[in-house]
Amino acid sequence: MSFIVFADGTANLPGSLLDGIVLLPSEYTVNGEPRTYTGDIEHFDMKSYYDGLRNGVKVQTSLLNTGLFLTHFTPVLQEGKDVIYIAMSSGISGTYNAARLAAEQLQEEFPERFVHIVDSQGCGFGNGMLAIKAAQLSKENTDVREAARILDEMVPHCCQYFTVDDLNFLKKTGRVSGATAAIGTTFHIKPILYGDKTGHIVSCAVAQGRRRSIKMLAGKYREKRLDLEEPDVYISNGDCIEDAEMLKDLILEETPKAKVTICPHEPFSGSHVGPGMLGLFFQGKER
């Protein structure tokens, strides 16, 4: 491997896709009880977590701090290797800036080495897709600076669309107003949201009813997808596996040979979008 790839729990990756990727420990609390996420998403107890949110459990997430990056990156640089870290969007988390500060400090300490922080402008598989590509480039012995360029150029093509079942979780984080949440709940309005070019989560459409929102996600795939016979497509869900399977079927109607991965949605952004979150991630023409 020509360089070491780092990601964290927000990348949403199952063990089968973690080869060549080092996951950094990510912290959050559930009703004040600290928890650390260090493994693949398939070992995350999705049912218990999202049931807790449904029942009013309070979850607080923490950004990764500069000290953590220094601790994990320094030994790699001391061994004469370079580093690429795929960060959650700078538009929704301070983790990117913490990693960037660490990189600047380490570049001064190790001027012969290269540390690059990719602002994924996304979360979940939005940064997971980039981590997978980074690991592939490293295995192919791609020069680290060339790999950094390729990954940065991929960011605007990482399409990430999702819908939610309960607007009140978005209300708590200021994504929608209290009035919008109340009206949406009353009339079963489901927003279609996406990560825009600045990395912020914004609404691009609304649907009346859950089934229509799922079909609208598939419509975004149809509209934005690249003309590939066997594209990689990722679906994450906040304890709504039946809806994820429905979305998968719609994707396969469009591209029968698509390689579709379904996983639980990670706990970090999951606490903000809530149970019933359904996300679709793929490489497309544009966001």
C-alpha positions in Angstrom: 0.0 0.0 0.0 1.4 3.4 -1.0 -0.2 5.3 1.9 -2.5 4.7 4.9 -6.2 5.5 4.6 -8.1 6.7 7.7 -11.8 7.1 8.2 -14.1 7.0 11.3 -17.5 5.7 12.3 -19.4 8.2 10.3 -18.2 6.4 7.1 -20.8 3.7 7.8 -18.7 0.9 6.4 -19.4 -2.8 7.0 -16.4 -5.2 7.6 -16.5 -6.5 4.1 -15.6 -3.0 2.8 -13.0 -2.0 5.5 -10.0 -3.7 3.9 -7.2 -1.2 3.7 -9.0 1.4 5.9 -8.1 2.3 9.5 -11.2 3.4 11.5 -10.5 6.0 14.2 -12.5 5.7 17.5 -15.6 7.9 17.6 -17.3 8.9 20.8 -21.0 9.5 21.7 -23.2 9.3 24.7 -26.6 7.7 25.3 -28.4 9.3 28.2 -25.0 10.5 29.4 -23.3 7.1 29.2 -20.2 7.2 27.1 -19.8 4.9 24.1 -17.0 4.3 21.7 -17.5 3.1 18.1 -14.4 1.4 16.7 -15.7 -1.5 14.5 -17.8 -2.1 11.4 -21.4 -0.9 11.1 -22.8 -4.5 10.9 -21.9 -4.9 14.6 -23.9 -1.8 15.6 -27.1 -2.7 17.4 -29.4 -0.7 15.1 -32.7 -1.9 16.6 -31.8 -1.0 20.2 -30.3 2.4 19.2 -33.2 3.6 17.1 -35.8 2.2 19.5 -34.1 4.3 22.1 -34.5 7.4 20.0 -38.1 6.6 19.5 -38.6 6.4 23.3 -36.9 9.7 24.0 -33.3 8.6 24.7 -30.9 11.5 24.5 -27.8 11.0 22.3 -24.9 13.4 22.1 -22.1 13.1 19.5 -18.6 14.5 19.7 -16.3 15.7 17.0 -12.9 14.0 16.7 -10.3 16.4 18.1 -6.9 17.4 16.9 -5.1 15.5 19.6 -6.7 12.2 18.4 -5.4 12.8 14.9 -2.0 13.6 16.1 -1.9 10.4 18.2 -2.9 8.2 15.3 -1.2 9.9 12.4 2.2 10.5 14.0 3.3 6.8 14.2 2.4 6.3 10.6 4.6 9.3 9.5 7.4 8.1 11.8 7.3 4.8 9.8 7.9 6.7 6.6 4.4 6.4 5.3 1.9 9.0 4.1 -1.7 9.6 5.3 -5.1 10.4 3.7 -8.1 10.9 6.0 -11.7 11.0 4.7 -13.6 13.5 6.9 -17.2 14.1 7.5 -18.5 17.2 5.8 -17.0 20.5 7.1 -20.5 21.9 6.6 -22.0 19.8 9.4 -19.1 19.0 11.7 -15.9 20.5 13.1 -14.0 17.3 12.6 -12.6 18.3 9.2 -11.0 21.5 10.7 -9.6 19.5 13.6 -8.0 17.1 11.2 -6.7 19.9 9.0 -5.0 21.6 12.0 -3.3 18.3 12.9 -2.2 17.9 9.3 -0.6 21.3 9.2 1.3 20.6 12.4 2.5 17.3 11.2 3.6 18.6 7.8 5.9 21.0 9.6 7.2 18.2 11.8 7.6 15.7 8.9 8.2 17.9 5.8 9.2 14.8 3.7 5.8 13.2 4.3 2.3 14.0 3.0 -0.9 14.3 5.0 -4.1 15.1 3.1 -7.6 15.6 4.6 -10.5 15.1 2.2 -13.6 17.1 3.0 -16.2 14.6 1.8 -19.0 17.2 2.0 -21.1 14.3 3.2 -21.7 11.8 5.9 -22.5 8.1 6.2 -21.6 6.4 2.9 -21.0 9.9 1.5 -17.6 9.7 3.1 -17.5 5.9 3.1 -17.5 5.8 -0.7 -14.4 8.0 -0.8 -12.7 5.8 1.8 -13.3 2.7 -0.3 -11.8 4.5 -3.3 -8.8 5.7 -1.3 -8.0 2.2 -0.1 -8.3 0.9 -3.7 -5.8 3.6 -4.9 -3.4 2.8 -2.1 -3.5 -1.0 -3.0 -2.7 0.0 -6.6 0.3 1.9 -5.4 -1.0 5.2 -6.7 1.2 8.2 -5.7 -0.4 9.8 -2.6 -0.6 13.2 -4.2 -2.2 11.8 -7.3 -4.6 9.9 -5.1 -5.5 13.1 -3.1 -6.3 14.8 -6.4 -8.5 12.0 -7.6 -10.4 11.9 -4.3 -10.9 15.7 -4.2 -12.3 15.6 -7.8 -14.7 12.7 -6.8 -16.3 14.7 -4.1 -18.8 16.7 -6.3 -19.9 13.4 -7.8 -20.7 11.6 -4.6 -24.5 11.7 -4.6 -26.3 11.3 -1.3 -30.0 11.6 -1.0 -32.1 10.7 2.0 -35.6 11.0 3.5 -36.8 10.8 7.1 -39.8 9.4 8.8 -40.1 11.9 11.7 -39.5 15.6 11.0 -39.2 16.3 14.7 -35.6 15.0 14.8 -34.7 17.6 12.1 -36.5 20.2 14.1 -34.3 19.6 17.1 -31.2 20.3 15.1 -32.6 23.3 13.4 -33.0 21.8 9.9 -36.7 22.6 9.8 -38.8 24.9 11.8 -41.3 23.8 14.4 -44.2 24.9 12.2 -42.8 22.9 9.3 -42.4 19.8 11.4 -45.9 20.1 12.7 -47.5 20.6 9.3 -45.3 17.8 7.8 -46.3 15.4 10.5 -50.0 16.2 10.2 -50.1 15.8 6.4 -47.4 13.0 6.1 -45.0 15.2 4.2 -41.6 13.6 3.7 -38.7 15.8 2.6 -36.0 14.6 0.2 -32.7 15.9 1.5 -29.2 15.9 0.1 -25.7 17.1 0.8 -25.2 20.2 -1.4 -21.9 21.5 -2.9 -21.0 23.2 0.3 -21.6 20.1 2.4 -24.7 21.4 4.1 -27.9 19.3 4.3 -30.7 20.9 2.4 -34.1 19.9 1.1 -34.5 19.4 -2.7 -38.1 18.0 -2.9 -41.0 16.8 -0.8 -43.3 13.9 -1.1 -46.6 13.1 0.5 -46.3 9.7 2.1 -43.5 7.3 2.7 -43.8 5.2 -0.4 -43.7 8.2 -2.6 -40.6 9.5 -0.9 -38.8 6.2 -1.5 -39.8 6.3 -5.2 -38.5 9.9 -5.3 -35.1 8.6 -4.0 -35.0 6.1 -6.8 -35.9 8.9 -9.2 -32.9 10.8 -8.1 -30.8 7.8 -8.9 -32.3 7.5 -12.3 -31.7 11.2 -12.9 -28.1 11.5 -11.6 -26.5 8.0 -12.1 -23.6 7.4 -14.4 -24.0 5.1 -17.4 -22.4 2.1 -15.8 -23.5 -1.5 -16.1 -22.5 -2.6 -12.6 -22.5 0.6 -10.4 -21.8 0.4 -6.7 -24.9 1.7 -4.8 -25.2 2.0 -1.0 -28.3 2.2 1.1 -28.4 3.0 4.8 -31.4 2.8 7.1 -32.5 3.8 10.6 -34.2 0.6 11.5 -36.5 0.5 8.4 -35.0 -2.5 6.5 -38.2 -3.2 4.6 -38.1 0.3 3.1 -34.4 -0.2 2.3 -35.2 -3.5 0.4 -38.0 -1.6 -1.5 -35.5 1.0 -2.5 -33.0 -1.7 -3.5 -35.6 -3.3 -5.8 -36.3 0.0 -7.5 -32.5 0.5 -8.1 -32.2 -2.9 -9.6 -35.1 -2.2 -11.9 -33.1 0.7 -13.3 -29.7 -1.1 -13.3 -30.2 -4.9 -12.8 -26.4 -5.6 -12.3 -25.9 -2.9 -9.7 -24.0 -4.0 -6.6 -26.2 -2.8 -3.8 -25.0 -2.7 -0.2 -27.6 -2.2 2.6 -26.4 -1.3 6.1 -27.7 0.2 9.3 -27.2 4.0 9.4 -24.4 5.0 11.7 -25.3 6.5 15.1 -23.6 9.9 14.7 -25.7 11.6 12.1 -28.4 9.0 12.8 -29.2 10.9 16.1 -30.0 14.0 14.1 -32.2 12.4 11.4 -33.8 9.8 13.6 -35.5 6.4 13.2 -36.8 5.8 9.7 -34.0 7.6 8.0 -33.4 6.1 4.5 -30.3 7.1 2.6 -29.1 6.4 -1.0 -25.5 7.0 -2.0 -23.8 6.5 -5.4 -21.4 8.1 -7.8 -23.3 10.3 -10.2 -23.0 13.0 -12.8 -23.3 15.7 -10.2 -24.9 16.2 -6.8 
